[in-house]
Structure formats: structure tokens, C-alpha cells
Amino acid sequence: MRKAVFGVLIAMLAAPAIAAPNAELARQKAEAAAVTITRDDWGVAHVHGHTDRQAVFGMAYAQAEDDFNRVETNYIESLGRSAEAEGPAAVWKDLRMKLIVDPVELKADYARSPAWLKALMDGWADGLNYYLATHPEVKPKVIRRFEPWMALSFSEGSIGPDIERADLEGLKAFYGGDHLAWTRPAPDGRYIEPTGSNGFAIAPSRTKDGHALLLINPHTSFFFRSELQIASDEGLDAYGAVTWGQFFIYQGFNRHVGWMHTSTGADVVDEFAETVVKKDGKLFYRYGSELRPVRARTIVVPYKDAGGGLSRRAFTAYFTHHGPIVRAEGEKWIAMALMNRPLPALQQSWLRTRARDYASYLKVAELKANSSNNTLFADDKGEVAYLHPQFIPLRDDRFDYTKPVDGADPATDWRGLTPLADAPRVLNPKSGWIFNTNDEPWNAAGPDSPKKAAFPRYMDQFGENPRGVHAARVLSKRSDFTLKSLIEAAFDPDLPAFDRLIPALKAAYDATPEGDPLKTRVKDQVAALESWDRRWAAASTETSLAVFWGEGLWAKAAPLAKREGVDVYDYMATRLTRQDVLQALAEASDRLTTDFGSWKTPWGEINRFQRLDDSIVPHFDDAKPSLPVPFTSAQWGSLASFGAQRYPNTKRYYGTRGNSFVAVVEFGPKVHAYAVTAGGESGHPGDPHFNDQAGRYAGGDLREVYFWPEQLKGHVERTYRPGEGL
């Protein structure tokens, strides 16, 4: 009898657990019935729902179809769960993320979200979970069920969150070892291709047809973003680049406005050196004349152990009012102050996709939850603009915030946020053009740019770069821009960094005595570079020689320049010895000859695009097919950026970052655009859209965007509802 009763109780308890998933699946299936996904002949998804929530459901589902691996990976990282897939080596990366990402706080943010945003998060989670339910062959690495609050962990579409600026080795030394024995390593000066972007906004006064134009040209790691369109019967209709797994268009346009984000040089993350003392067994830090308690929180980091199970490591993390402690320098504990506003950040990211003009876009910006991006803007009213980030802390400009400041001095504290009107901004300049290339805003619109002297030092830490020089040159040349000529400008082949380096080479050569063996050795190479037009091309042997030589110069100059606080380009052009300059050219020639048979090797034979599979960390093989890419690294001022390098098993250079999505948009009576994506839309090697755009990408041959229904006619591969045909 007892066994029977016990069995009934077990059945009663088990029933809801079985029924709930079935009910949820039925609800999701009904939601899917209101969603249409149209795949065009490039595999791009055009998603439509009756409501915004349903559109987001379809958007999440379509992204999962294309590359669930990258969707899940982004949320594994944003939630600090990498070690659950990768093992103990990723524990420190997860700990760093968990210093600012707390599920308890995110769930509270979700609970207090406005109803419209909560509905979007619900639709997002439903779309991903419905994909998993209808694709049982897909095995998630970590996240087997997406919860709506998880969307708040990844609420801004940049290449990486601000907390990633915290040095992992310093974090490891503080929380896992002897922090007194750790010292910050000196920078080695190696060039790292910028994860930034180019953005151009051109006013009607400078265009042939009197319509504003926008260049959208993010420079990220390849395959980091999807391309799609999302629309609803509630007025939503936006197109562009979407960071995998997010439910808003990060860089793109709608029927009326377009927005392009570039990584900013504004100082939005600071470090405070805290003086920590122990009193009565408790930790305090000095702040003015008082001692404040150090706040402690236990953080548990699960990780995959050697047996394939999950083990856990617990840490006591420390915080002051400035932020989490991320390392120590000597006896000082370093707290990092940064933006951590997931709820307004997600609101801002979504609402700007619905802006109809500059005024409404600016109203959304008042949420002040964008810390990492400048914005280039254009609309169908003919307005063009540049905006600095909206999250810019107010500070006392007497202090040098490029280094840790004294956390015990209240004068160093942040004093709220800068009003939008007090940040650098450009609106409808007389020059008729605006740009940003991850450089200072003081050149953004030629003579109509913001004036550096009018702003605090912390408004920019990047200064000028060769791409900025190049952008100003191409934009000031003409006043009859069209979509076609804007594409030409985006792929203009000039390499302005060599405008200073080659004259320095000739001067070094001329100053070297006749008969010097080094001079004889590089005679022909100097002549070749001196007569070169300083423009990249796949067939150009001079491009190959210049790039290899430039890399040698950088390796010699960068560590010295950083040590002396001098610009690396200035150091290469003016402070290297003539022996250094000529020797770098000789070494470049030798390397070309050794690897390719001659120092007169066409650039396209060396610089290649290859996509073998969808690994997050790519690999390359000289023996397998690849395509020549004519443009170079941004290091030399190429607007079209291709960050490529040799790998341990290759002689050729293979790109992994730079131009990733390129679009040009015209805001006429009806918005019109062209675009191209690195490789293709799909992450599945067997899919026809895995690499179908590679040739267009390498050639700068943008395809027409099918934004309007009439444009899709004749270009539809499939129209379906999520879950159909499986």
C-alpha cells in the first residue's frame, strides 16, 4: 500500500515536469506560426513577425540556423561560462567576466524591465529554445536552455566588453597567486590589427543626387556578425550586421536612418589605486579622511575537469565603490571603473533601430549606455552627424587617467556623466562629409571638426592614424558622390603611411657611402619602392616588398617608441638609423626570396582569404584553395583593412580580421544599399552560402541589398516558418 501511494505521489510530482515542456513547445510552435523567414539567393534571412516579439523570435531562430556555435559561444563568454566547455585554463577569463556579470542582478533587471523589452527578451529565448527543440541533432556545449534574462549579459554589440581590458595575468596573480611577485609586462611593440571600423557620412551637398550617403565598414574578426533584416507589422524594419545571438541590428539602417559604430578613443574605463588596510580582521580602503569597508563577494567558477565532469573553484572577489579589484601593483589594489548598465544598454541598442530621424536617434542616446562607440549617422531628411559615446564620465582633467589614479583622493572620482551636448559632436558640417577611423574626432569633418582645445584630454586617447589621413583625402576630393563612387572610396588603394617612410628610405640610402655592401644589396629594391605609386594591388610586387619592409621597421621601432612615448610612425620615419632602415629592407627581400622564390612576388600571391571550416579559432593551409586579397592591413593606411599574417605552418599571409561587413546606403525617397560579408552567411561548410561571397569580398564587389519586397522578387530561395520542413 505504501509503495502504491508513494508511486502515485511520484507520478503527480513528475507530471508537471513533463507537461510543462510540452506546453512550452506548443506555445513556441504557435509563436512560430506568426513568423516568416525568407532566404534570399545569398542566404540572408529576411525575418517578419506580426509583432516585434515575434520578429525577434524569428531573428534568433534564423541566427541559430546559420551558426548556433557562434551564438552559443558569445553567451558562454558573456555569462562567464567558458571554462565549462574549455576546462580550467578558461577559469580566469570567466572570473574576470563574473566580476561584473551576476545572474542574480540580471534576473532582477529582467524583472524590472519595461513590458515591451521583457517581451523581446522572452521572444529571443523562445526562438533559441525552439531551434534546439526542433534540432535535436545540435548538441550545445554549455547552454541547453536560454533564459530571457541572459540577453542582458550581452547588451552591446562591440567586439568585446570593457572588462576585457583587465589583464588576465594580473587577475590570476591577485586571486590565485602571489600578487606582490607580479609586475605588468612591458609592451613588446608588436602591431595588433585594430578591431575598429571605418564610418563615412556624406551630406546631400556632396552627392550627385542630393541624398545623404553612409558607409558602414566594421573591422572585426571575421564571421563575428550575421547579416539580416528584421521587420514587423508594428513598424519595425531594419537591416544590417548583427552580432551573433543578439536581437538588434548593431550597424545598419532602417527605412529612414542609418547608424555606423566605430571603436572610440574616449577614455571610458579607469583604474583606481586603492590603499587597503586590515583592521580588526576586516579589510578597509582609504577614501579621504575615512576608512571604507572593502566589499567581498564569493564567485564560483565551474569548469570541465579531466574526467569530463564539472568541478568548481570558489573565489572571494573584492570591490570598492570604484569597481572590482582586478590586480595589484605593489601594495596597492587596482579597482576598475567601467560602465555596467545592462538594462539601459539593451534598451538603447534596440530603440535606436526604430529611430526615424536625427532628433529621435539623439533622444534614444540620452539613455547614456553606449561606452565603446562613436557613431556616424545619416537620414532621409539629409542630416548627417558624428556622435561621441554617450557614457563618458566627468573627471578632473588635472589627473592622468591613462594610468591608475589615487583612489584615496576624492578629487579623482568620477562626477557623473558628461551631458551629450558637452561631448564632441558634428551635425551637418559645411564640409559636407564626416568620418571616423578609430582616430581622434578633431579631424572628423575637416575645418568643421570639433576643436581639441575645447575638450578635456580624456575625450580622446587614440590621436591620428593613417586611415584617418586617407579618409580625409578621399572625402575632400569630390562633391558628386554616388553609391558606386562611395564604394570606390572605401576601397581606395592608397597606402599613406609609406608617404613618409619611402622618402626616409631614400635619404638613408643616399647618406650611405658608395661601396657599402648593404647599399649595393638593396639598390634595386630602393629604386623599385621610389618609383612605386604607393597603392596596393594584387599584381603589385612593390606592395609585397613595402609591407615586408614596413613590418621589419615596426619591429625595430615600436618597442623603442613606446619606451620613449613617441608615435611609432614618427619613430620609423625620423629616428631609426640608416643602418636599421636599409637592413630592414634587406631582411624583407631575403624573406620574400626564401618563402616565395623572389623579392619580386605579387602581393596577391602572398595575401590570401581562406575559410576551411567554422572553427572559432581559424586555421590555414597553403596547400588548400584560397583567394588573393589586394588590400592590406590598416597599419599602412589602407581603408579596406585585411589583418593577415603568417602562421606556424604557412608561408602565405591569411586574414582573420579587418573588413568583415561592408555596406553603402543611400537615403533617397526609398533607401537603397549594397553590401558584402566576409565568406558567406552560413557557418556550415557544406552550405552553398558558406563561402559564396568570398570573391566579391576580396574584389570589393558589393551586391545589391534586397531591402524592399519588390527587390526580393526573383531572388528568393526559400520562404518558411521556424520549425517547418524538419
N, C-alpha and C positions, 0 to 999 in steps of 0.2 A: 504493500500500500504506500509506504513512504517513497519507494522508488518511483511509483506511478505519479504521485503528487509532485515529486521532485522533477520528473520528466516533463510534466505539464508546465511547471514554473519555468524550466529551461526553455521550452518551446515559446512560451509567452514573452520571455525576455528576448529571445532570438528574433521573433517575428518583426519587430520594428526595424532591427538592424538590416533585415533582408528587404523589407518593404521600402525603406527609405531610399536606397539606391535606385530601386525600380521606379519609384515616384519621381525621383530627381531626373532620371534618364527620360522618362515620359515628358516631364516639363521641358527639358532641353530639346527634345525632339520637336515639341510644339513650337519652341522658340526658333529652331532651325527652319521650320516651315515658312517663317516670315522673312527669311534671308535668301538673297540671291547672290551667287558668286559667278561672275563672268570672267573667263580667262581669255585674254587676247592672244594674238599669234606670237607674242614674246613671253607668254606665260604670266603676265602681270594680272593680278587679281583686281577686279572692279567689284567692290562689295556694296550691296544695297540692302537696307533694312527699313521696315516701316518706321521704326523709332531709332533714336541714337543708340540705345542699349542693344537693340538687335543688330545694328550695323557693327557695333563693337564686338558682339558675339561672332559675327561672320569674319570680321577682320582677324580676330585671334585664331579662329579655326583655319583660315587661309594661310596665315603665317606658320602655323603648326604643320600644315600640309607641306609647305615649301621647305621648312628646315626646323623641325622640332628640336633638334640637337642644339641649335643656337638660341632658340627661345628658352629652353630649359637652362642652358649654360648661363645665360645672362641673369636669370633669377637665382640659380645656385650661388653665383658670385655676389649678387646684390643682397642676398639674405645671409651671407657668411656661412655657406654650407659646402664649400669646395672640397674640404677635407673628407667629407662623406663619400665623395667619388674618387678623390685623388690620393688619399692617405695622409699620414702625419706631416709630410712636407708642406701641406697647404694649411696647417693649423694656424700659422702666424698670419697668413693672409685673412683667414676667417676671423681671427681675434681682432685684427685691425678693423674689419668691417663691422663687427658686433659692438665696437666701441660707440658707434652711432646708430646702429640698426637694432632695435629691441622689439621683438614681436608683440610684447605687451603694449608698448606705446603705439605701435602701428595699428593694433586692433582697436585701441581707444580712439585713434584718429579716424579709423573707418567708421566707428560707431557715431562719431560726432560730425561726419561728413554731411554736406547738404544732400538732399534726397536724389537730385539729378546725378551727382557724382557717385553716390553709392550704387545707383542703378547701373552706371557704366562699369564700375568695378565688378558688380555681380555678373553683368553680361560678359565681361572679359574672362572671368574664372569659368563661367559656364561654357564658353566657346572652347577653351583649352581642355576642360574636363570632358566635353562631348567628343572632342577629337580623340582623346585617349580611350574613351569608352567604345568608340566606333573603329578604332585601330588597335586591337589587342596585340598585334604583332610588334607595336612600338613599345620598347621597354625603357622607361625613364631611368636615368642614372640615379636620381635622388628624389625628385618631386613627383610623386604618384598622384597627387591631388592638389590642385591650385585653389587657394582660398582667396576671396576677394581682397582682403587687406594686403596681400602680397604685392599688389600693384603699387602700393605706396612705397615699397622698398626701392623702386626703380622709376622715379617720377620725373627724371630729367634725362634727355636723350643723348648727352655727351658721351665721349669715348670712355670716360671713367669718372667716378665720383671724387670729390675734393679730398676725401680721407686717404686716397691712394698716394697723396703727397707725403704721407708719413713713411719714413724709412723703415723697411721691414727688419733690417738687421738691428737697427736701434731699438725697435719694438721688442725684438727677440731678446736682446741683451738686457732690457729693462725687466721684462716679465718672465724671462726664462733663464737668466744667467747673471753674470757679474757686470752690471751696467757701468761700474767705475772703470772697468778694463776696456770698454768700448769707446772708440773715437770715430767721428764721422770721417769716412774716407775722402781723400782729396779727389775732385773730379779729374778724370783722365783725359778729358777733351775730345773724346770720340764723338763724331757727329751722329745725332739721332734724328732721323727724318721726323719733322713735326707732324703731330696729329692735330692738324688745324684745318684751315679751309681758305678758299677764296670766295668773296662775295662782291658782285658789282650791281649797283642800282643806277639806271640811266634814265634821266628825265625826258619828257616828250620833246623838249627843246633841242635835244641831241640825237633824235631818232628820225628816220626818214618819213615814217607815217604818223608821227606825233603821238605815239603811245609809249608809256613807260615800259622799260625792259628790266629784267632781273636775271643775273647769273647765279645759279646755285651749284656750288662746287666744293662739297666737303672733302677733306683729305683725312681719311681714317684708314684703319686696317681694312683690307679687302673683305667683302662679304659680311660686313658688320651691320648692314641695314638692308631691309626689304624695300621694294618699290610697289606701291599700290594706291588704289583710290577707294575712299570710303564715303558713302552717301546715305542719306535717309530722307524720309518724307517730312521730317521736322526741320528741313533747311540745311542740313549738313551736306557738304560736297567738297572734299579736299583730296589733294593728290600730292605724292612726293615720297621722300625717304623716311622710313620708319625703323627705328632701332628695334631689332628682333625682340618681340614679346611685348612691346608697348602698344597702347591703343590710341596713340595720337600721331599725326604727321609731324615729324620733327623739323624737317626742312622741306618746304614745298609751297603750295599755293591753293587757293580756292577760286571761286568764280570772280572774286573782286580784288584780292590782295595776295601778295607773296612774301615769304619771310625766309631769310637765309642766315644761319648762325655760324659765326667764326669764333674760335677759341680766343679768349680775351687776355690781354696783358695787364688788366686791372688787378690790383692786389686785393684778393677777397679771402685769403687764408693767412692767418698769422700765428706765430708761436710766442708763447709767454714763458719766460724762465722763472719757475716758482721756487721760493725758498721754503723748504719743508722742514718742520721741526717736530720732534716727538715729545709729548708732554702727557704725563700720567698714563702712558701706554697707548696714547692716541696720536694720530697724525694731524698736524695743522700746517697751514701755509700763511706766510706773512702777506698782509694787504694793508698798506698804510701803517697805521699805528695799532692795528688789531691782528689777532690770530684767528683765522677761519678754519673750520674743520675740513679736512680732505674727505670728500665723499668716496665711498667704496661700493663696488657692486660686483657680485660674483658672476662671471661669464663662463658658461660651459660650452666647450667646442667638441662636438662629436667628430670622430674620424674613422675611416676604414682601416681596420687593423690587418695584420699579416694573414689572419685566418679568414678574411673576407667579412667579418662581423664588424659591429660598431663598438669602439671604445670611446671613452670621454676624458677630456682633460679640463680641469677647472682652473680658472684664474681669478685673482682678485684685482679688478681694474680700478684705477683711481681717476678722480675728476676734481677739477676746481671750477669756479664759475666761468673761467675762460674756456674750458672744454676738457676732453680726455687727455690724460698723460700718455704721450706716445714714445717717449725715450727720456734719457737723462744726458746732460752734458756736465761732467764732473759731479759736483754735489747738487746741481740744480736739476729739478724735474721740469720737463718741457711739456706744456699743455698746448694743444692745438685748438685754435678758434676758427670755426667754419660754419657755413650755412647748414642747418639741419632742420628744414621746414618741409617735410614731405607732402603734407596736405595742401598748402597753398602752391607748392611747386607743381603738383599734379593738376590742380585747378588751372594754373596759368598755362601749362603745356597744352591742355585741352581747349581752353577758351580762346586762345589766340588763333586756333584753326577755324574759328567761327567769326573772326573779325571781318568787317565789311569795308573798313577804310582806316586811315591812319589814326583818327580820333578814337575809334573803338579798340584798335590794337593797343594804343597807349593806355587806355582805361584798364585793359587787362594787365598791362605791365605794372600797374600800381600795386599788384599783389606782392611785388618785390621778392620773388622767389626764383629768380634766374641769376646765378652767381658766376657762371662759367662762360657766358656767351655775349659777344657783340651781335647785333642784328642789322642786316641790310634789308630794307623794306621797299616795296613798290606797290602801287594800286591802280585801279582803272580810273581813278579821278586824276591821275597824272602826278600824284605825290610820290616822292622818293625820300628816304630817310636813313640815317645811321643812328642806332641807339647803343649806348654802353650798357653793361649789365645793370640790372635793377637792384641787385643785392650788393651794395658797396658800403662797407662800414665807414662811419665817420671817425677820423682819428686826428691826433695831434701831429701835424706834419713835421714837428721838430725831431721826431724819432725815426730811426731807420728800421722800417718793418720788414726789410729783406732779410733781417737777422732776428733771432729771438730777442724780444724786449723784456725789460724787467717787470715781471708780473706783480712785484710788491709795490710798484709805483702806480697809484690810481690814475695818474696822468696818461699812462699808456693805454688805458682801457678803450674799447670801442664805445662810441657815444651815439648809439642808434645807427640808422641807415641814412645814406645820402638821399635827399629828395631827388626825384627824377630830373627836375629842372636844373639841378646843380651838377649833374654829370655831363660829360662830353656828349654832344648831340649835333646832328646835322639834319636840316629839313629844307628840301627844295633849294639847293645851293645854286648860285648864278653859274657856276662852272658846268652844271648840268649832269654831273656824274659824282658818284660816291663809291668808294671801295674799302675793303679791309682784307688783308692777307696775313692776319695774326700779327700785325705790326701796330705801331703807335697810331692813335687817331688823329694826330696833328697834321697828317698829310691826306686825310680821307677824301677831301673834296678840293684839292689844290688850294688856291688862295682863300677859299671859303671854309677851310677846316677850322675846328676848334683851336684856340691858342694855348699852347702848352703852359705859358706863364700864368694863365688864369685858373689853373687847377693844381691840387696837391700832387706831390710826387707819386703817391700810391695809385694814381689813376692809370699809370702805365709802367710796366717793368720790362716790356719787350723791346722798345725802340724801333728803329727802322730795320727792314730786311730787304734782300734783293728782289723778292717778289713784289714788294710794295713799290720799289723804284720802277719795276717793269710795268706794273698795273697803271701807275700814273702816266707812263709814257704812252701806252696803247690807248688809254681812255681819252687823253688830251689831243690825240691825232685827228679825230674825225667828229663830225656833227651830224652824220647821216646813218646812225646805227640801225641795223635790222637784226632779226634773229640770226640770219646767216653770218653777218659780219661780227655779231657778238660771239658766236661760236669760234670764228677765226681769231678774235681777240683772246678768248680763253685758251686757245692752243697756239698763240703766237710763239715762234720758236727762239726768240732772243734769249741769250744767257748773260744777263748784265753783270754778273759777278766777275766775268772774265774781262770786262771793260777796264778794270783796274789791274788785274793780275797779269795780263799779257804785256802791257807796257812795262810793268815791273820786271817781267822776264827778259824783255828786250834790253832794258837798262842793265840788268845783271850780266847778260851775255856780252854787251858792248864793253862793260867795265872789266871783263875778264881778259887777261893778256893773251895775245895770239900765241899759239903753240901750247897752251894749256890743254892737256889731254881731255879734260871734261868739256871744254869748249868745242873741241873737234867732235867729240862724241855726240853732242846734241845739236850740231849745226843745222842739219836738215829738219829736225823737229821744231826748232825755233822758227825757221823760215816758214814751215807749214802753219804754225799757230799764228804767226804775224800776219799771214795773208788770209787767214780764216775769217769768215763773216760773223763768227760767234753766234751761230744759230744751229740748234740741234737738227739732225736729220738722220734717218735710218741708214742712209748710204754714206754718211759723213765719217771719214776716218779721223778728221780733226776733233770731232766731238769725243771720240774714244780717247784720244791722246790727252785732250784737255781735262776730261773727267778723271782719268787715272792720275794725271799730274796734280790736279787740284786736290784729290784725296791725299796724295803724298804731302802736299803743302799743309793741309789741315792737320794731319797727324803730327807734323813738326811744330806748327804754330799754336794749336789750340791749348795744350797744357800751359805753355808759357803765357799766352794771352790771358787765360783765366787766372793764373797766379798773379799777374800784374794788373788785372782789372781793365784790360784793353779789349776792344772789339776784335774778334778773330779775323774778320775780313780786313780790317785795318792792319793788323799784325802781319798777315800774309803779304799784303801789298807794300808795306813800308818798313818792316822791322826784321824780316828774315835776312840772313846773309846771302850774298850772291852765290856762295857755295851751296847753301841749302836749296835755293831756288833751282839751280841747274842740276844738282844731284837728284832732286825730286823728279825732274823731267827724265833724267837718265834711268832712274829706277822704274818710272812708269813705262818707258819704252821697253825695258828689259822684261817687265811683267807681261806686257802685251805680246811680245815676241815669244816668250816661253809658253804662254797659255794658248795663243791663237796663231802663232807662226809668223807674225809680222806686227810691227807697231802701226802699220797702216791697215788696221782692221776696221771695217764699217761698224758703226755703233749698233746697228740692228742685229749684227751677229752676236753681240755681247749682251745687250739689254733685252730681256725676254719676259713675256707673260706666259705663265703656265698654271693650269689648275688640274691637278691629278685626282683629287678627291675632296671631301668636305671636312677634312681634319681642322680643328680649331687652330692647332699649330701646324702650319703648312710644311711640306717637304717638296724637294725638287730633284729632277734627274735630267742631266744633259742628254741622255740617250733617248728621251721621250719627247713627243711633239711639243713645241712652244711657238709663240708668235713674237716677231720683232716689235719693240716699242720704241718710237723715235724720241719721245720726250724724256727728260732726265729728272734727277732729284731736284727738289725745291732748293737744295743747297746752293745751286748756281743761278737761281732766279727764274727757273722755269715756272710759268704759271700753271701749266699742266704738270702736276707732280707725279713722279713714279719713283717711290723709295725702294731701290733694289740693291742687292748685294750678292757677293759670292757666299756659298755655303761650304761646309767641310768637304762635301763630295762633288762640288761643281766648280767649273771654271767660268761659266756664264753667270751673269747677274740676273736674279729673279726678283720681281717686285712683290711686295706684301702690303704696301700701304701707299697713300697718296690719292690721286683721283680715284674715287670709289663710285660716286654717283655724280653725274654732270647733267644739269638741265638749264635751258634758257627759256624764259617765259615772256610773252608779250601780253600786256593788259590793254587790249583793244576793246571794241564792242563785245567780243567774246574772247575769253582767254585762250591763248594758243601757245603750245610748248613743244620742245624737242628734248630728248633725254637719252642717256645711255648709262648702263650699270656694268661694273666690272664683272666679267664672266657671264653670269646669267642669273635669272630669278630663282631657279631651283637649287637646292642643296643636294640633290640626288644625282650621282654621276651618270646613271642610266637615263636620266630625263633629257629630252631634247633641248630643254631650256637651262641645262646646267652650265653650258659654255657658249651659247649661241650668240652672245653679244661681244665675245672676246675680240673679234676682228674689228667691229665698229668701235669698241673701246680703244684699241691700240691706234686706230686711224682717226680718232676724233670725229667719227661719222655718226652723229646723233640721229635717232629715229623719231618719228612723229609720235607724240603722246596722244592717245585716244581718250581725251577727257570727256567729250560730248557724245551722247548716244549715237548721233549720226556718223561720228568718226569711227565708231566700233563696227559699223556695217561692213561686212566682208572681211573682218579681222577677228572673228570670234572662233575660238577652238572648242569651247565648251561652256554651257550655262547650266548651273546645277544648284542644289541646296545642300548645305552641310549634311554629311552622312548619306547622301544619295549614291546609289550605284556601287555600294560596297558589298 
